[in-house]
Amino acid sequence: MAIAVVRSRGLAGLSAPSVEVEVHVGTGLPAFHIVGLPEAEVRESRERVRAALTHSGFEFPNRRIAVNLAPADLPKESGRFDLPIAIGLLVASGQLPTQGLQELEMIGELSLTGALRPVRGALAMALACHSGAAAPALLVPRGNCIEAALVRDLCVYGASSLAEVCAHLGGTEALPRIESVPAADLAGTREHGEDFADVRGHREAKRALEIAAAGSHSLLMVGPPGAGKSMLATRLPTILPPLDEDTALETAAIAGLRGGFDPRSWRTRPFRAPHHSASAAALVGGGAHPRPGEASLAHHGVLFLDELPEFNRAALEGLREPLETGHIAIARALHRVEFPARFQLVAAMNPCACGHFGSPRCRCTPNQVLHYQRRISGPLLDRIDLQIRILPVAQHTLGGDADGEPSATIAERVCLAHQRQQCRQGKPNAALGAAEIHRHCALPAESAALLERAAMRLHWSSRSAHRVQKLARTICDLDGETTIAPAHVAEAIGYRRALFAPATAQAPGVPLH
Protein backbone atom coordinates (compact mmCIF):
# COMPACT_ATOMS: atom_id res chain seq x y z
CA MET A 1 0.00 0.00 0.00
CA ALA A 2 1.20 3.53 -0.82
CA ILE A 3 -0.02 7.11 -0.45
CA ALA A 4 1.07 9.99 -2.64
CA VAL A 5 0.35 13.68 -2.00
CA VAL A 6 0.28 16.20 -4.87
CA ARG A 7 -0.27 19.91 -4.27
CA SER A 8 -2.83 21.85 -6.30
CA ARG A 9 -5.20 24.83 -6.04
CA GLY A 10 -8.94 25.31 -5.80
CA LEU A 11 -11.05 28.38 -6.49
CA ALA A 12 -13.29 30.31 -4.10
CA GLY A 13 -14.14 33.61 -5.70
CA LEU A 14 -10.89 35.38 -6.57
CA SER A 15 -8.96 33.46 -3.91
CA ALA A 16 -7.33 30.13 -4.69
CA PRO A 17 -6.93 28.06 -1.51
CA SER A 18 -4.38 25.29 -1.43
CA VAL A 19 -5.68 21.76 -2.08
CA GLU A 20 -3.76 18.56 -1.33
CA VAL A 21 -4.61 15.63 -3.61
CA GLU A 22 -4.01 12.49 -1.57
CA VAL A 23 -4.00 9.24 -3.57
CA HIS A 24 -4.09 5.84 -1.88
CA VAL A 25 -3.55 2.61 -3.84
CA GLY A 26 -4.34 -0.43 -1.70
CA THR A 27 -5.60 -3.98 -1.72
CA GLY A 28 -9.19 -5.02 -2.21
CA LEU A 29 -11.68 -5.19 -5.02
CA PRO A 30 -10.79 -2.83 -7.90
CA ALA A 31 -12.51 0.54 -7.39
CA PHE A 32 -11.87 4.24 -7.92
CA HIS A 33 -13.35 6.63 -5.36
CA ILE A 34 -12.93 10.43 -5.11
CA VAL A 35 -13.91 12.13 -1.84
CA GLY A 36 -13.61 15.67 -0.49
CA LEU A 37 -16.77 17.41 -1.80
CA PRO A 38 -16.08 16.76 -5.50
CA GLU A 39 -18.59 18.12 -8.00
CA ALA A 40 -19.66 16.25 -11.13
CA GLU A 41 -16.71 17.52 -13.21
CA VAL A 42 -14.26 16.20 -10.60
CA ARG A 43 -15.98 12.82 -10.26
CA GLU A 44 -15.87 12.43 -14.04
CA SER A 45 -12.09 12.80 -13.94
CA ARG A 46 -11.89 9.08 -13.16
CA GLU A 47 -12.57 8.20 -16.79
CA ARG A 48 -10.34 10.95 -18.17
CA VAL A 49 -7.44 9.91 -15.94
CA ARG A 50 -7.88 6.22 -16.78
CA ALA A 51 -7.80 6.84 -20.54
CA ALA A 52 -4.98 9.41 -20.33
CA LEU A 53 -2.70 7.03 -18.39
CA THR A 54 -3.32 4.21 -20.86
CA HIS A 55 -2.72 6.37 -23.96
CA SER A 56 0.45 7.84 -22.41
CA GLY A 57 2.03 4.40 -22.02
CA PHE A 58 1.48 3.89 -18.30
CA GLU A 59 -0.33 1.14 -16.44
CA PHE A 60 -3.55 1.98 -14.69
CA PRO A 61 -3.46 0.25 -11.26
CA ASN A 62 -6.16 -2.40 -11.18
CA ARG A 63 -6.52 -2.06 -7.40
CA ARG A 64 -8.59 -0.19 -4.85
CA ILE A 65 -7.95 3.54 -5.37
CA ALA A 66 -9.06 6.32 -3.03
CA VAL A 67 -8.48 9.98 -3.85
CA ASN A 68 -9.04 12.58 -1.12
CA LEU A 69 -9.16 16.29 -1.96
CA ALA A 70 -8.25 18.13 1.23
CA PRO A 71 -9.58 20.20 2.90
CA ALA A 72 -12.75 18.14 2.79
CA ASP A 73 -15.13 21.05 3.51
CA LEU A 74 -14.09 23.10 0.43
CA PRO A 75 -16.25 22.39 -2.64
CA LYS A 76 -14.15 21.25 -5.64
CA GLU A 77 -15.27 21.84 -9.22
CA SER A 78 -13.90 21.83 -12.81
CA GLY A 79 -11.34 19.53 -14.36
CA ARG A 80 -8.23 21.25 -12.98
CA PHE A 81 -7.57 18.31 -10.64
CA ASP A 82 -7.13 15.79 -13.47
CA LEU A 83 -3.37 16.25 -13.69
CA PRO A 84 -2.58 16.05 -9.94
CA ILE A 85 -4.82 12.97 -9.62
CA ALA A 86 -3.02 11.27 -12.51
CA ILE A 87 0.42 12.12 -11.10
CA GLY A 88 -0.63 10.94 -7.64
CA LEU A 89 -1.75 7.61 -9.10
CA LEU A 90 1.57 7.12 -10.87
CA VAL A 91 3.58 7.98 -7.74
CA ALA A 92 1.43 5.83 -5.44
CA SER A 93 1.72 2.86 -7.81
CA GLY A 94 5.52 3.23 -8.05
CA GLN A 95 5.65 4.33 -11.69
CA LEU A 96 7.08 7.77 -10.82
CA PRO A 97 9.52 8.92 -8.11
CA THR A 98 8.38 11.19 -5.29
CA GLN A 99 11.27 13.65 -5.57
CA GLY A 100 10.28 17.25 -6.31
CA LEU A 101 6.57 16.93 -5.61
CA GLN A 102 6.70 19.04 -2.43
CA GLU A 103 8.17 22.01 -4.30
CA LEU A 104 5.65 21.86 -7.14
CA GLU A 105 1.97 22.73 -7.52
CA MET A 106 0.09 21.64 -10.63
CA ILE A 107 -3.23 22.17 -12.35
CA GLY A 108 -4.59 20.93 -15.65
CA GLU A 109 -7.45 19.13 -17.36
CA LEU A 110 -6.62 15.93 -19.24
CA SER A 111 -8.02 14.80 -22.56
CA LEU A 112 -8.52 11.09 -23.21
CA THR A 113 -5.27 11.06 -25.19
CA GLY A 114 -3.24 12.57 -22.34
CA ALA A 115 -3.08 16.10 -23.75
CA LEU A 116 -3.38 18.97 -21.27
CA ARG A 117 -6.16 21.48 -21.79
CA PRO A 118 -6.09 25.00 -20.28
CA VAL A 119 -8.22 25.74 -17.24
CA ARG A 120 -9.89 28.92 -16.05
CA GLY A 121 -8.48 30.85 -13.11
CA ALA A 122 -4.80 30.14 -13.76
CA LEU A 123 -3.74 33.70 -12.94
CA ALA A 124 -5.68 33.72 -9.66
CA MET A 125 -3.94 30.46 -8.71
CA ALA A 126 -0.56 31.88 -9.71
CA LEU A 127 -1.14 34.94 -7.51
CA ALA A 128 -2.15 32.74 -4.57
CA CYS A 129 0.86 30.49 -5.14
CA HIS A 130 3.21 33.48 -5.20
CA SER A 131 1.75 34.99 -2.02
CA GLY A 132 2.62 31.93 0.07
CA ALA A 133 5.42 31.91 2.63
CA ALA A 134 7.57 29.64 0.45
CA ALA A 135 6.33 30.03 -3.09
CA PRO A 136 6.59 26.70 -4.94
CA ALA A 137 6.86 26.30 -8.69
CA LEU A 138 3.60 26.13 -10.61
CA LEU A 139 3.01 23.70 -13.47
CA VAL A 140 0.20 24.68 -15.84
CA PRO A 141 -1.05 23.62 -19.27
CA ARG A 142 0.68 25.27 -22.20
CA GLY A 143 -2.43 27.33 -22.94
CA ASN A 144 -2.20 29.03 -19.52
CA CYS A 145 1.50 29.90 -19.68
CA ILE A 146 1.24 33.57 -20.65
CA GLU A 147 -1.48 34.16 -18.08
CA ALA A 148 0.36 32.51 -15.17
CA ALA A 149 3.74 34.02 -16.10
CA LEU A 150 2.37 37.54 -15.61
CA VAL A 151 3.17 37.07 -11.91
CA ARG A 152 6.75 38.19 -11.48
CA ASP A 153 9.29 36.07 -9.61
CA LEU A 154 7.11 32.97 -9.81
CA CYS A 155 8.64 29.84 -11.33
CA VAL A 156 6.16 28.64 -13.96
CA TYR A 157 6.43 25.49 -16.08
CA GLY A 158 4.20 24.77 -19.04
CA ALA A 159 3.41 21.32 -20.43
CA SER A 160 1.27 20.17 -23.31
CA SER A 161 0.75 16.55 -22.23
CA LEU A 162 0.85 14.15 -19.30
CA ALA A 163 3.90 12.46 -20.83
CA GLU A 164 5.89 15.71 -20.68
CA VAL A 165 5.03 16.18 -17.01
CA CYS A 166 6.10 12.62 -16.21
CA ALA A 167 9.38 13.08 -18.10
CA HIS A 168 10.05 16.23 -16.07
CA LEU A 169 9.32 14.51 -12.75
CA GLY A 170 11.28 11.42 -13.77
CA GLY A 171 14.35 13.52 -14.58
CA THR A 172 14.63 12.43 -18.20
CA GLU A 173 13.60 15.70 -19.87
CA ALA A 174 13.12 18.85 -17.81
CA LEU A 175 10.42 21.32 -18.77
CA PRO A 176 11.72 24.81 -19.62
CA ARG A 177 10.79 27.60 -17.25
CA ILE A 178 8.30 30.03 -18.78
CA GLU A 179 9.63 33.56 -18.87
CA SER A 180 7.31 36.49 -18.26
CA VAL A 181 6.35 38.46 -21.33
CA PRO A 182 7.60 42.05 -20.95
CA ALA A 183 4.76 44.41 -20.11
CA ALA A 184 5.76 46.67 -22.99
CA ASP A 185 5.08 43.81 -25.40
CA LEU A 186 1.56 43.32 -24.06
CA ALA A 187 0.22 46.73 -23.04
CA GLY A 188 -1.96 48.49 -25.52
CA THR A 189 -1.79 45.88 -28.28
CA ARG A 190 -5.59 45.91 -28.57
CA GLU A 191 -6.49 48.78 -30.86
CA HIS A 192 -9.50 51.06 -30.53
CA GLY A 193 -11.23 51.95 -33.77
CA GLU A 194 -13.10 54.87 -32.18
CA ASP A 195 -11.85 58.37 -31.46
CA PHE A 196 -13.44 61.46 -29.94
CA ALA A 197 -12.36 63.39 -33.01
CA ASP A 198 -15.15 61.57 -34.88
CA VAL A 199 -17.82 63.11 -32.64
CA ARG A 200 -19.46 66.25 -34.03
CA GLY A 201 -21.02 68.63 -31.53
CA HIS A 202 -21.87 67.34 -28.04
CA ARG A 203 -19.44 69.71 -26.39
CA GLU A 204 -21.05 69.42 -22.95
CA ALA A 205 -21.29 65.63 -23.21
CA LYS A 206 -17.62 65.31 -24.12
CA ARG A 207 -16.71 67.50 -21.17
CA ALA A 208 -18.79 65.28 -18.87
CA LEU A 209 -17.10 62.15 -20.21
CA GLU A 210 -13.68 63.70 -19.62
CA ILE A 211 -14.61 64.47 -16.00
CA ALA A 212 -16.01 60.96 -15.55
CA ALA A 213 -12.82 59.41 -16.92
CA ALA A 214 -10.57 61.58 -14.76
CA GLY A 215 -12.26 60.68 -11.46
CA SER A 216 -13.82 57.28 -12.30
CA HIS A 217 -17.28 58.78 -11.78
CA SER A 218 -20.53 57.14 -12.83
CA LEU A 219 -22.48 58.78 -15.65
CA LEU A 220 -26.04 58.69 -16.98
CA MET A 221 -26.96 60.07 -20.41
CA VAL A 222 -30.61 60.72 -21.24
CA GLY A 223 -31.71 61.63 -24.72
CA PRO A 224 -33.82 60.67 -27.74
CA PRO A 225 -32.89 57.73 -29.99
CA GLY A 226 -30.03 58.43 -32.37
CA ALA A 227 -28.73 61.45 -30.45
CA GLY A 228 -25.29 59.84 -29.95
CA LYS A 229 -25.39 58.32 -26.47
CA SER A 230 -23.89 54.95 -27.42
CA MET A 231 -21.37 56.58 -29.75
CA LEU A 232 -20.06 58.72 -26.90
CA ALA A 233 -19.95 55.83 -24.41
CA THR A 234 -17.98 53.51 -26.69
CA ARG A 235 -15.28 56.17 -27.02
CA LEU A 236 -14.77 56.48 -23.29
CA PRO A 237 -12.11 53.68 -23.18
CA THR A 238 -9.89 55.72 -25.52
CA ILE A 239 -9.30 58.38 -22.83
CA LEU A 240 -9.05 56.21 -19.71
CA PRO A 241 -5.67 56.07 -17.93
CA PRO A 242 -3.78 52.75 -18.11
CA LEU A 243 -3.74 50.38 -15.14
CA ASP A 244 -0.72 49.92 -12.92
CA GLU A 245 0.68 46.42 -12.57
CA ASP A 246 -1.12 45.43 -9.37
CA THR A 247 -4.57 46.48 -10.55
CA ALA A 248 -3.87 45.00 -13.99
CA LEU A 249 -3.11 41.63 -12.38
CA GLU A 250 -6.34 41.78 -10.36
CA THR A 251 -8.39 42.69 -13.42
CA ALA A 252 -6.80 39.96 -15.52
CA ALA A 253 -7.34 37.41 -12.75
CA ILE A 254 -11.07 38.18 -12.68
CA ALA A 255 -11.27 37.80 -16.47
CA GLY A 256 -9.46 34.47 -16.13
CA LEU A 257 -12.15 33.20 -13.75
CA ARG A 258 -14.56 33.28 -16.70
CA GLY A 259 -11.94 32.02 -19.17
CA GLY A 260 -11.84 35.42 -20.85
CA PHE A 261 -8.20 36.46 -20.33
CA ASP A 262 -6.81 38.26 -23.38
CA PRO A 263 -3.08 39.20 -23.34
CA ARG A 264 -3.79 42.07 -25.74
CA SER A 265 -5.88 43.76 -23.03
CA TRP A 266 -3.07 43.77 -20.46
CA ARG A 267 -3.04 47.04 -18.47
CA THR A 268 -6.05 48.42 -20.36
CA ARG A 269 -9.25 49.07 -18.48
CA PRO A 270 -12.06 46.62 -19.27
CA PHE A 271 -15.19 47.85 -21.04
CA ARG A 272 -18.24 45.63 -20.57
CA ALA A 273 -21.53 46.27 -22.36
CA PRO A 274 -24.06 43.52 -21.52
CA HIS A 275 -27.38 43.31 -23.37
CA HIS A 276 -30.42 44.58 -21.48
CA SER A 277 -31.79 41.02 -21.32
CA ALA A 278 -29.00 40.03 -18.89
CA SER A 279 -30.23 38.40 -15.69
CA ALA A 280 -29.31 39.48 -12.19
CA ALA A 281 -26.83 36.60 -11.90
CA ALA A 282 -25.21 37.56 -15.20
CA LEU A 283 -24.89 41.19 -14.13
CA VAL A 284 -23.73 40.89 -10.51
CA GLY A 285 -22.50 37.27 -10.48
CA GLY A 286 -23.86 34.06 -9.04
CA GLY A 287 -24.74 30.51 -10.01
CA ALA A 288 -24.55 27.24 -8.12
CA HIS A 289 -20.77 27.67 -8.17
CA PRO A 290 -20.52 31.48 -8.00
CA ARG A 291 -18.70 33.14 -10.86
CA PRO A 292 -18.10 36.83 -11.44
CA GLY A 293 -20.75 38.79 -13.31
CA GLU A 294 -20.41 41.74 -15.66
CA ALA A 295 -19.98 44.13 -12.73
CA SER A 296 -16.88 42.26 -11.51
CA LEU A 297 -15.54 41.74 -15.02
CA ALA A 298 -15.64 45.55 -15.31
CA HIS A 299 -13.48 45.93 -12.17
CA HIS A 300 -11.25 49.02 -12.56
CA GLY A 301 -13.02 49.65 -15.86
CA VAL A 302 -16.38 50.64 -17.35
CA LEU A 303 -19.75 48.92 -17.16
CA PHE A 304 -21.92 50.36 -19.94
CA LEU A 305 -25.65 49.74 -19.65
CA ASP A 306 -27.48 50.88 -22.77
CA GLU A 307 -31.29 51.15 -22.61
CA LEU A 308 -31.05 51.25 -18.80
CA PRO A 309 -34.81 50.99 -18.02
CA GLU A 310 -35.05 47.79 -20.09
CA PHE A 311 -32.81 45.91 -17.65
CA ASN A 312 -34.36 43.67 -15.04
CA ARG A 313 -35.24 45.72 -11.95
CA ALA A 314 -33.66 43.20 -9.58
CA ALA A 315 -30.46 43.21 -11.64
CA LEU A 316 -30.18 47.00 -11.48
CA GLU A 317 -30.86 47.09 -7.75
CA GLY A 318 -28.07 44.57 -7.30
CA LEU A 319 -25.64 47.24 -8.49
CA ARG A 320 -26.37 49.55 -5.57
CA GLU A 321 -24.07 47.74 -3.12
CA PRO A 322 -20.98 47.52 -5.38
CA LEU A 323 -21.41 51.17 -6.42
CA GLU A 324 -20.89 52.05 -2.76
CA THR A 325 -18.54 49.34 -1.48
CA GLY A 326 -16.60 48.22 -4.56
CA HIS A 327 -17.25 44.51 -4.02
CA ILE A 328 -20.01 41.91 -4.39
CA ALA A 329 -20.69 39.21 -1.78
CA ILE A 330 -22.49 36.06 -2.95
CA ALA A 331 -23.73 33.73 -0.22
CA ARG A 332 -24.61 30.08 -0.67
CA ALA A 333 -25.65 27.44 1.86
CA LEU A 334 -22.16 25.92 2.12
CA HIS A 335 -19.91 28.89 1.41
CA ARG A 336 -19.67 32.61 0.76
CA VAL A 337 -17.47 34.27 -1.85
CA GLU A 338 -16.60 37.87 -2.63
CA PHE A 339 -15.68 39.40 -5.97
CA PRO A 340 -14.19 42.88 -6.35
CA ALA A 341 -16.41 45.23 -8.38
CA ARG A 342 -14.94 48.75 -8.34
CA PHE A 343 -16.40 49.64 -11.74
CA GLN A 344 -17.37 52.90 -13.39
CA LEU A 345 -21.04 52.83 -14.36
CA VAL A 346 -21.97 54.52 -17.63
CA ALA A 347 -25.63 54.26 -18.61
CA ALA A 348 -27.83 55.54 -21.40
CA MET A 349 -31.60 55.76 -21.67
CA ASN A 350 -34.46 57.44 -23.47
CA PRO A 351 -36.63 59.93 -21.54
CA CYS A 352 -39.74 57.84 -22.30
CA ALA A 353 -40.69 54.62 -24.08
CA CYS A 354 -40.89 56.24 -27.52
CA GLY A 355 -37.87 58.43 -26.79
CA HIS A 356 -39.39 61.80 -27.75
CA PHE A 357 -40.74 63.03 -24.42
CA GLY A 358 -41.59 66.75 -24.55
CA SER A 359 -41.99 66.94 -28.33
CA PRO A 360 -45.10 66.64 -30.53
CA ARG A 361 -43.73 63.33 -31.75
CA CYS A 362 -44.15 61.72 -28.31
CA ARG A 363 -46.89 59.08 -28.34
CA CYS A 364 -46.74 58.30 -24.61
CA THR A 365 -49.43 59.21 -22.11
CA PRO A 366 -48.34 60.91 -18.86
CA ASN A 367 -48.87 57.66 -16.96
CA GLN A 368 -46.75 55.75 -19.48
CA VAL A 369 -43.98 58.34 -19.18
CA LEU A 370 -44.08 58.16 -15.39
CA HIS A 371 -44.09 54.35 -15.43
CA TYR A 372 -41.09 54.26 -17.78
CA GLN A 373 -39.05 56.72 -15.73
CA ARG A 374 -39.86 54.93 -12.49
CA ARG A 375 -38.14 51.79 -13.75
CA ILE A 376 -34.97 53.46 -12.45
CA SER A 377 -35.22 53.70 -8.68
CA GLY A 378 -34.35 56.87 -6.81
CA PRO A 379 -31.61 55.21 -4.70
CA LEU A 380 -29.86 54.01 -7.86
CA LEU A 381 -30.08 57.46 -9.50
CA ASP A 382 -28.73 58.98 -6.28
CA ARG A 383 -25.56 56.93 -6.72
CA ILE A 384 -24.83 58.23 -10.24
CA ASP A 385 -22.47 61.23 -10.09
CA LEU A 386 -23.07 62.87 -13.48
CA GLN A 387 -26.52 63.02 -15.05
CA ILE A 388 -26.69 64.83 -18.38
CA ARG A 389 -29.08 65.28 -21.28
CA ILE A 390 -28.02 64.48 -24.84
CA LEU A 391 -29.74 66.53 -27.54
CA PRO A 392 -29.56 65.91 -31.29
CA VAL A 393 -26.87 67.70 -33.27
CA ALA A 394 -27.72 70.07 -36.11
CA GLN A 395 -27.38 68.63 -39.59
CA HIS A 396 -24.93 71.30 -40.69
CA THR A 397 -22.73 70.38 -37.72
CA LEU A 398 -22.84 66.69 -38.63
CA GLY A 399 -21.77 67.44 -42.18
CA GLY A 400 -19.03 69.89 -41.20
CA ASP A 401 -15.40 69.44 -40.28
CA ALA A 402 -14.28 67.85 -37.04
CA ASP A 403 -14.84 70.30 -34.20
CA GLY A 404 -13.44 68.34 -31.28
CA GLU A 405 -10.16 67.19 -29.83
CA PRO A 406 -8.76 63.72 -30.57
CA SER A 407 -8.81 61.12 -27.83
CA ALA A 408 -5.04 61.33 -27.34
CA THR A 409 -5.23 65.00 -26.33
CA ILE A 410 -8.07 64.41 -23.89
CA ALA A 411 -6.31 61.35 -22.48
CA GLU A 412 -3.26 63.46 -21.57
CA ARG A 413 -5.37 65.74 -19.38
CA VAL A 414 -7.17 62.76 -17.86
CA CYS A 415 -3.88 61.04 -17.00
CA LEU A 416 -2.50 64.19 -15.34
CA ALA A 417 -5.65 64.53 -13.21
CA HIS A 418 -5.51 60.82 -12.36
CA GLN A 419 -1.87 61.14 -11.28
CA ARG A 420 -2.74 64.06 -8.99
CA GLN A 421 -5.37 61.92 -7.28
CA GLN A 422 -3.01 58.97 -6.87
CA CYS A 423 -0.30 61.16 -5.37
CA ARG A 424 -2.73 62.89 -3.02
CA GLN A 425 -4.88 59.98 -1.80
CA GLY A 426 -3.87 56.78 -3.63
CA LYS A 427 -7.27 56.26 -5.28
CA PRO A 428 -9.63 58.03 -7.71
CA ASN A 429 -11.94 60.69 -6.32
CA ALA A 430 -15.05 58.55 -6.89
CA ALA A 431 -13.73 55.95 -4.40
CA LEU A 432 -13.26 58.40 -1.51
CA GLY A 433 -15.07 57.61 1.74
CA ALA A 434 -16.83 60.10 3.98
CA ALA A 435 -13.80 60.84 6.15
CA GLU A 436 -11.55 61.14 3.10
CA ILE A 437 -13.94 63.61 1.48
CA HIS A 438 -13.49 66.03 4.38
CA ARG A 439 -9.73 65.58 4.19
CA HIS A 440 -9.13 65.76 0.43
CA CYS A 441 -12.19 67.64 -0.85
CA ALA A 442 -12.36 70.46 1.71
CA LEU A 443 -14.29 73.47 0.41
CA PRO A 444 -13.48 77.13 1.06
CA ALA A 445 -16.25 79.16 2.69
CA GLU A 446 -17.68 80.55 -0.57
CA SER A 447 -17.69 77.15 -2.29
CA ALA A 448 -19.23 75.47 0.76
CA ALA A 449 -22.00 78.06 0.94
CA LEU A 450 -22.82 77.51 -2.76
CA LEU A 451 -23.06 73.75 -2.27
CA GLU A 452 -25.21 74.18 0.85
CA ARG A 453 -27.67 76.43 -0.97
CA ALA A 454 -27.94 74.01 -3.88
CA ALA A 455 -28.47 71.02 -1.58
CA MET A 456 -31.27 72.80 0.28
CA ARG A 457 -33.00 74.09 -2.84
CA LEU A 458 -32.80 70.79 -4.73
CA HIS A 459 -33.57 68.65 -1.65
CA TRP A 460 -30.44 66.53 -2.04
CA SER A 461 -29.49 63.68 0.25
CA SER A 462 -26.15 63.68 2.05
CA ARG A 463 -24.93 61.16 -0.52
CA SER A 464 -25.77 63.53 -3.38
CA ALA A 465 -23.96 66.42 -1.71
CA HIS A 466 -20.88 64.28 -1.12
CA ARG A 467 -20.88 63.12 -4.73
CA VAL A 468 -21.06 66.71 -5.98
CA GLN A 469 -18.15 67.55 -3.68
CA LYS A 470 -16.06 64.70 -5.15
CA LEU A 471 -17.07 65.79 -8.64
CA ALA A 472 -15.89 69.33 -7.92
CA ARG A 473 -12.58 67.91 -6.71
CA THR A 474 -12.13 66.12 -10.06
CA ILE A 475 -12.93 69.29 -12.03
CA CYS A 476 -10.38 71.10 -9.90
CA ASP A 477 -7.80 68.40 -10.65
CA LEU A 478 -8.45 68.71 -14.38
CA ASP A 479 -7.80 72.45 -14.12
CA GLY A 480 -4.57 71.80 -12.23
CA GLU A 481 -5.75 73.75 -9.17
CA THR A 482 -5.32 72.86 -5.52
CA THR A 483 -8.33 74.73 -4.08
CA ILE A 484 -11.90 73.94 -5.10
CA ALA A 485 -13.28 77.23 -6.39
CA PRO A 486 -16.99 78.19 -6.61
CA ALA A 487 -16.77 77.72 -10.39
CA HIS A 488 -15.81 74.08 -9.88
CA VAL A 489 -18.71 73.53 -7.50
CA ALA A 490 -21.14 75.30 -9.84
CA GLU A 491 -20.15 73.08 -12.75
CA ALA A 492 -20.49 69.96 -10.58
CA ILE A 493 -23.96 71.07 -9.46
CA GLY A 494 -24.99 71.47 -13.10
CA TYR A 495 -24.31 67.79 -13.76
CA ARG A 496 -27.03 66.72 -11.32
CA ARG A 497 -29.93 68.78 -12.63
CA ALA A 498 -33.38 67.31 -13.31
CA LEU A 499 -33.26 65.12 -16.40
CA PHE A 500 -36.86 64.31 -17.14
CA ALA A 501 -38.38 67.76 -17.66
CA PRO A 502 -39.70 68.33 -21.21
CA ALA A 503 -36.90 69.44 -23.50
CA THR A 504 -37.51 73.02 -24.57
CA ALA A 505 -33.92 74.20 -24.93
CA GLN A 506 -32.13 72.87 -27.99
CA ALA A 507 -28.72 73.18 -29.45
CA PRO A 508 -28.48 76.25 -31.72
CA GLY A 509 -30.08 75.60 -35.04
CA VAL A 510 -31.29 72.10 -34.15
CA PRO A 511 -34.92 71.58 -35.17
CA LEU A 512 -36.19 68.48 -33.36
CA HIS A 513 -39.36 68.25 -35.44
Secondary structure, 3 states (H helix, E strand, C coil): CEEEEEEEECCECCECCEEEEEEEEECCCCEEEEECCECHHHHCHHHHHHHHHHHCCCCCCCCEEEEEEECCCCCECCCCCHHHHHHHHHHHCCCCCCCCHHHEEECCEECCCCEEECCCCHHHHHHHHHCCCCCCEEEEEHHHHHHHCCCCCCCEEEECEHHHHHHHHHCCCCCCECCCCCHHHHCCCCCCCCCHHHCCCCHHHHHHHHHHHHHCCCEEEECCCCCCHHHHHHCHHHHCCCCCHHHHHHHHHHHHHCCCCCHHHCCCCCEECCCCCCCHHHHHCECCCCECCHHHHCCCCEEEECCHHHCCHHHHHCCHHHHHHCEEEEECCCCEEEEECCCEEEEEECCCCCCCCCCCCCCCCHHHHHHHHCCCCHHHHHCCCEEEECCCCCHHHHCCCCCCCCHHHHHHHHHHHHHHHHHHHCCCHHHCCHHHHHHHCCCCHHHHHHHHHHHHHCCCCHHHHHHHHHHHHHHHHHCCCCCCCHHHHHHHHHCCCCCCCCCCCCCCCCCCC
